[in-house]
């Protein structure tokens, strides 16, 4: 059976991690750090194929970062 992305995220956030609920903190921390990296970096190239527009990727990261900051009241 093929897992959708949503099913995958739900599974890793709720089932089977040897360290238990710590996986949730790990996933949120990873999302925050990557969103911060994307919004603050000056990555000169985003792939030769141009599948994802650089600004769209940055805008997505900014939205994720804003959502995390609002939820966890992080400045």
SULLINCOR-V883081 format. One record per residue. N is the residue number from 1. RES is the residue in one letter. PHI is phi in whole degrees, -180 to 180 (* if undefined). D_FIRST is the distance of its C-alpha to the first C-alpha in whole Angstrom. Layout:
BEGIN
n=N res=RES phi=PHI d_first=D_FIRST
n=N res=RES phi=PHI d_first=D_FIRST
END
This chain:
BEGIN
n=1 res=X phi=* d_first=0
n=2 res=X phi=-87 d_first=4
n=3 res=X phi=-85 d_first=6
n=4 res=X phi=-76 d_first=10
n=5 res=X phi=-60 d_first=13
n=6 res=X phi=-62 d_first=14
n=7 res=X phi=-64 d_first=11
n=8 res=X phi=-61 d_first=12
n=9 res=X phi=-62 d_first=16
n=10 res=X phi=-60 d_first=16
n=11 res=X phi=-65 d_first=14
n=12 res=X phi=-71 d_first=16
n=13 res=X phi=-83 d_first=19
n=14 res=X phi=-128 d_first=19
n=15 res=X phi=-132 d_first=17
n=16 res=X phi=84 d_first=18
n=17 res=X phi=-69 d_first=21
n=18 res=X phi=-59 d_first=23
n=19 res=X phi=-98 d_first=26
n=20 res=X phi=70 d_first=25
n=21 res=X phi=-66 d_first=25
n=22 res=X phi=-58 d_first=27
n=23 res=X phi=-60 d_first=24
n=24 res=X phi=-65 d_first=24
n=25 res=X phi=-63 d_first=28
n=26 res=X phi=-60 d_first=26
n=27 res=X phi=-65 d_first=24
n=28 res=X phi=-64 d_first=27
n=29 res=X phi=-63 d_first=29
n=30 res=X phi=-64 d_first=27
n=31 res=X phi=-61 d_first=27
n=32 res=X phi=-63 d_first=30
n=33 res=X phi=-64 d_first=32
n=34 res=X phi=-68 d_first=30
n=35 res=X phi=-63 d_first=31
n=36 res=X phi=-65 d_first=34
n=37 res=X phi=-61 d_first=34
n=38 res=X phi=-65 d_first=33
n=39 res=X phi=-74 d_first=36
n=40 res=X phi=-108 d_first=38
n=41 res=X phi=-89 d_first=38
n=42 res=X phi=-115 d_first=40
n=43 res=X phi=-64 d_first=37
n=44 res=X phi=-72 d_first=39
n=45 res=X phi=-131 d_first=36
n=46 res=X phi=-125 d_first=32
n=47 res=X phi=98 d_first=31
n=48 res=X phi=-71 d_first=33
n=49 res=X phi=-81 d_first=30
n=50 res=X phi=64 d_first=31
n=51 res=X phi=-64 d_first=28
n=52 res=X phi=-118 d_first=28
n=53 res=X phi=-68 d_first=32
n=54 res=X phi=-54 d_first=33
n=55 res=X phi=-66 d_first=35
n=56 res=X phi=-64 d_first=31
n=57 res=X phi=-66 d_first=30
n=58 res=X phi=-65 d_first=33
n=59 res=X phi=-62 d_first=33
n=60 res=X phi=-65 d_first=29
n=61 res=X phi=-62 d_first=30
n=62 res=X phi=-64 d_first=33
n=63 res=X phi=-66 d_first=32
n=64 res=X phi=-61 d_first=29
n=65 res=X phi=-62 d_first=32
n=66 res=X phi=-61 d_first=34
n=67 res=X phi=-63 d_first=32
n=68 res=X phi=-64 d_first=31
n=69 res=X phi=-63 d_first=35
n=70 res=X phi=-66 d_first=36
n=71 res=X phi=-64 d_first=33
n=72 res=X phi=-104 d_first=35
n=73 res=X phi=49 d_first=38
n=74 res=X phi=-100 d_first=38
n=75 res=X phi=-99 d_first=41
END
